[in-house]
Amino acid sequence: MNKVSLITLSTVVLVAAFLFGSTFAGSNSAFASSDAEEKCKDSAEKISNKAEAQVSKDVCGIELSRESPTLKLKDKEINEQVPMEFPYQPASASSNSKVLSIAEFTLLQSEVDDVNQYLLDNHWTVTAIHNHHFYDHPRLIYLHAQKQDNLDDVLHEIRNALEKTSCDCT
């Protein structure tokens, strides 16, 4: 084989390796993304079979709307517009087991104390308790809390906190 043929063959092999390598790397990335989406959906299911999940970058966003009671703002039903949010992400780049969760519970005023106490008893940091609207009925209180821990423990505790409400969402 002459020198030109060897150079051409080498070039073809390198280009093919690059193209196929990129394709395989791309499919691995898609596979990893698919795994993350599946894990996120499984996480939402552990909170409630009514929860919805979506992955964006390394954050699993979980939303859950209260079904009970009917929430209104200026006589318009708003249950779907004020979901509870339970996003989480890996606690660090090297952590496979721990996550950081920043939760927002949409609560009735009568539910705040029980949910707040449960979260505090389970070492969540409650960062805010406030209302967003002047004309909501019944009065809605938003409780923000965060915790860094094992994912299964975080999801279990969120579900248990929801069971202390009348949201009919677990």
C-alpha beads as a LAMMPS data file, in Angstrom:
LAMMPS data file: protein, C-alpha beads

170 atoms
169 bonds

1 atom types
1 bond types

-500.0 500.0 xlo xhi
-500.0 500.0 ylo yhi
-500.0 500.0 zlo zhi

Masses

1 110.0

Atoms # bond

1 1 1 0.000 0.000 0.000
2 1 1 1.424 3.401 -0.891
3 1 1 1.847 6.346 1.464
4 1 1 -1.167 8.312 0.061
5 1 1 -3.473 5.299 0.558
6 1 1 -2.312 4.899 4.167
7 1 1 -2.899 8.591 4.891
8 1 1 -6.351 8.425 3.257
9 1 1 -7.238 5.230 5.145
10 1 1 -6.010 6.738 8.434
11 1 1 -8.059 9.881 7.803
12 1 1 -11.184 7.809 7.063
13 1 1 -10.678 5.766 10.232
14 1 1 -10.184 8.906 12.365
15 1 1 -13.231 10.646 10.869
16 1 1 -15.353 7.504 11.315
17 1 1 -14.174 7.113 14.921
18 1 1 -14.991 10.753 15.584
19 1 1 -18.434 10.502 13.980
20 1 1 -19.384 7.205 15.579
21 1 1 -17.849 8.235 18.881
22 1 1 -19.918 11.424 18.856
23 1 1 -23.027 9.443 18.012
24 1 1 -22.408 6.986 20.824
25 1 1 -21.534 9.768 23.239
26 1 1 -24.690 11.565 22.191
27 1 1 -26.787 8.476 22.772
28 1 1 -25.148 8.008 26.173
29 1 1 -26.023 11.593 27.044
30 1 1 -29.585 11.023 25.892
31 1 1 -29.635 7.816 27.922
32 1 1 -28.409 9.666 31.002
33 1 1 -31.065 12.318 30.440
34 1 1 -33.701 9.603 30.077
35 1 1 -32.498 8.061 33.362
36 1 1 -32.756 11.436 35.105
37 1 1 -36.293 11.938 33.802
38 1 1 -37.326 8.463 34.939
39 1 1 -35.777 8.993 38.388
40 1 1 -37.560 12.345 38.654
41 1 1 -40.919 10.803 37.712
42 1 1 -40.347 8.005 40.243
43 1 1 -39.590 10.644 42.880
44 1 1 -42.827 12.481 42.115
45 1 1 -44.746 9.206 42.400
46 1 1 -43.269 8.647 45.887
47 1 1 -44.767 11.963 46.960
48 1 1 -48.110 11.463 45.217
49 1 1 -49.541 9.721 42.179
50 1 1 -51.013 13.152 41.361
51 1 1 -47.648 14.940 41.224
52 1 1 -46.041 16.022 37.956
53 1 1 -42.303 15.995 37.322
54 1 1 -39.940 17.609 34.869
55 1 1 -36.139 17.704 34.640
56 1 1 -34.222 20.846 33.748
57 1 1 -30.444 20.536 33.811
58 1 1 -29.708 18.751 37.101
59 1 1 -32.921 19.841 38.865
60 1 1 -35.952 17.600 39.252
61 1 1 -38.995 19.856 39.500
62 1 1 -42.042 18.293 41.141
63 1 1 -45.381 20.115 41.269
64 1 1 -48.561 19.093 43.016
65 1 1 -51.885 20.937 43.038
66 1 1 -54.266 20.846 45.971
67 1 1 -57.549 19.210 45.085
68 1 1 -59.268 20.189 48.309
69 1 1 -60.647 22.589 49.242
70 1 1 -61.481 24.633 46.159
71 1 1 -59.175 27.636 46.231
72 1 1 -60.437 30.931 44.844
73 1 1 -59.001 34.322 44.089
74 1 1 -61.618 36.973 43.266
75 1 1 -64.174 34.189 42.690
76 1 1 -61.963 32.314 40.173
77 1 1 -60.784 28.781 40.995
78 1 1 -56.984 28.775 41.267
79 1 1 -56.093 25.264 42.476
80 1 1 -54.032 24.525 39.346
81 1 1 -52.378 27.948 39.398
82 1 1 -50.888 27.684 42.885
83 1 1 -49.191 24.282 42.961
84 1 1 -46.938 23.120 45.733
85 1 1 -43.386 22.754 44.506
86 1 1 -40.784 20.227 45.619
87 1 1 -37.674 20.616 43.438
88 1 1 -34.421 18.901 44.312
89 1 1 -30.926 18.594 42.889
90 1 1 -27.761 16.731 43.856
91 1 1 -26.323 18.209 47.052
92 1 1 -22.885 18.351 45.440
93 1 1 -21.150 17.265 42.261
94 1 1 -19.664 14.267 44.067
95 1 1 -22.809 13.212 45.935
96 1 1 -24.914 10.434 44.468
97 1 1 -27.094 9.881 47.505
98 1 1 -27.766 13.303 49.029
99 1 1 -29.952 15.989 47.507
100 1 1 -30.860 19.566 48.329
101 1 1 -34.611 20.067 48.341
102 1 1 -36.264 23.481 48.470
103 1 1 -39.981 22.980 49.056
104 1 1 -42.979 25.284 48.889
105 1 1 -46.142 24.014 50.558
106 1 1 -49.443 25.773 49.783
107 1 1 -51.345 25.467 53.053
108 1 1 -54.539 26.587 54.676
109 1 1 -53.928 28.742 57.720
110 1 1 -55.211 25.912 59.933
111 1 1 -52.576 23.487 58.518
112 1 1 -49.477 25.645 59.000
113 1 1 -48.653 24.725 62.601
114 1 1 -48.860 20.942 62.085
115 1 1 -46.832 20.932 58.859
116 1 1 -44.296 23.401 60.226
117 1 1 -43.790 21.373 63.415
118 1 1 -43.443 18.115 61.472
119 1 1 -40.792 19.637 59.215
120 1 1 -38.886 21.153 62.136
121 1 1 -39.013 17.810 64.000
122 1 1 -37.418 16.213 60.921
123 1 1 -34.638 18.811 60.708
124 1 1 -35.943 20.859 57.788
125 1 1 -35.033 24.530 57.789
126 1 1 -38.209 26.561 57.441
127 1 1 -37.210 29.748 55.645
128 1 1 -40.508 31.601 55.194
129 1 1 -44.195 31.459 56.030
130 1 1 -46.310 34.075 54.240
131 1 1 -49.316 34.691 52.030
132 1 1 -49.135 35.943 48.430
133 1 1 -52.638 37.220 47.757
134 1 1 -55.066 39.633 49.415
135 1 1 -58.285 38.229 48.012
136 1 1 -57.801 34.473 48.216
137 1 1 -60.375 32.234 49.851
138 1 1 -59.699 30.365 51.967
139 1 1 -56.561 32.228 53.105
140 1 1 -53.460 30.489 51.680
141 1 1 -50.154 30.391 53.481
142 1 1 -46.953 29.453 51.658
143 1 1 -44.411 27.602 53.747
144 1 1 -40.893 27.443 52.302
145 1 1 -38.489 24.855 53.680
146 1 1 -35.226 23.250 52.692
147 1 1 -33.272 20.161 53.580
148 1 1 -30.161 18.362 52.427
149 1 1 -30.452 14.616 52.947
150 1 1 -30.939 11.234 51.309
151 1 1 -33.489 11.503 48.467
152 1 1 -35.792 8.750 49.753
153 1 1 -35.925 10.344 53.212
154 1 1 -36.731 13.773 51.734
155 1 1 -39.530 12.370 49.566
156 1 1 -40.958 10.344 52.469
157 1 1 -40.985 13.410 54.717
158 1 1 -42.686 15.567 52.080
159 1 1 -45.393 12.919 51.686
160 1 1 -45.846 12.682 55.472
161 1 1 -46.115 16.479 55.727
162 1 1 -48.803 16.461 53.007
163 1 1 -50.751 13.847 54.962
164 1 1 -51.116 16.434 57.727
165 1 1 -53.191 18.599 55.372
166 1 1 -56.662 18.399 53.852
167 1 1 -55.254 18.814 50.317
168 1 1 -56.441 15.372 49.108
169 1 1 -53.209 15.171 47.175
170 1 1 -51.360 12.054 48.405

Bonds

1 1 1 2
2 1 2 3
3 1 3 4
4 1 4 5
5 1 5 6
6 1 6 7
7 1 7 8
8 1 8 9
9 1 9 10
10 1 10 11
11 1 11 12
12 1 12 13
13 1 13 14
14 1 14 15
15 1 15 16
16 1 16 17
17 1 17 18
18 1 18 19
19 1 19 20
20 1 20 21
21 1 21 22
22 1 22 23
23 1 23 24
24 1 24 25
25 1 25 26
26 1 26 27
27 1 27 28
28 1 28 29
29 1 29 30
30 1 30 31
31 1 31 32
32 1 32 33
33 1 33 34
34 1 34 35
35 1 35 36
36 1 36 37
37 1 37 38
38 1 38 39
39 1 39 40
40 1 40 41
41 1 41 42
42 1 42 43
43 1 43 44
44 1 44 45
45 1 45 46
46 1 46 47
47 1 47 48
48 1 48 49
49 1 49 50
50 1 50 51
51 1 51 52
52 1 52 53
53 1 53 54
54 1 54 55
55 1 55 56
56 1 56 57
57 1 57 58
58 1 58 59
59 1 59 60
60 1 60 61
61 1 61 62
62 1 62 63
63 1 63 64
64 1 64 65
65 1 65 66
66 1 66 67
67 1 67 68
68 1 68 69
69 1 69 70
70 1 70 71
71 1 71 72
72 1 72 73
73 1 73 74
74 1 74 75
75 1 75 76
76 1 76 77
77 1 77 78
78 1 78 79
79 1 79 80
80 1 80 81
81 1 81 82
82 1 82 83
83 1 83 84
84 1 84 85
85 1 85 86
86 1 86 87
87 1 87 88
88 1 88 89
89 1 89 90
90 1 90 91
91 1 91 92
92 1 92 93
93 1 93 94
94 1 94 95
95 1 95 96
96 1 96 97
97 1 97 98
98 1 98 99
99 1 99 100
100 1 100 101
101 1 101 102
102 1 102 103
103 1 103 104
104 1 104 105
105 1 105 106
106 1 106 107
107 1 107 108
108 1 108 109
109 1 109 110
110 1 110 111
111 1 111 112
112 1 112 113
113 1 113 114
114 1 114 115
115 1 115 116
116 1 116 117
117 1 117 118
118 1 118 119
119 1 119 120
120 1 120 121
121 1 121 122
122 1 122 123
123 1 123 124
124 1 124 125
125 1 125 126
126 1 126 127
127 1 127 128
128 1 128 129
129 1 129 130
130 1 130 131
131 1 131 132
132 1 132 133
133 1 133 134
134 1 134 135
135 1 135 136
136 1 136 137
137 1 137 138
138 1 138 139
139 1 139 140
140 1 140 141
141 1 141 142
142 1 142 143
143 1 143 144
144 1 144 145
145 1 145 146
146 1 146 147
147 1 147 148
148 1 148 149
149 1 149 150
150 1 150 151
151 1 151 152
152 1 152 153
153 1 153 154
154 1 154 155
155 1 155 156
156 1 156 157
157 1 157 158
158 1 158 159
159 1 159 160
160 1 160 161
161 1 161 162
162 1 162 163
163 1 163 164
164 1 164 165
165 1 165 166
166 1 166 167
167 1 167 168
168 1 168 169
169 1 169 170
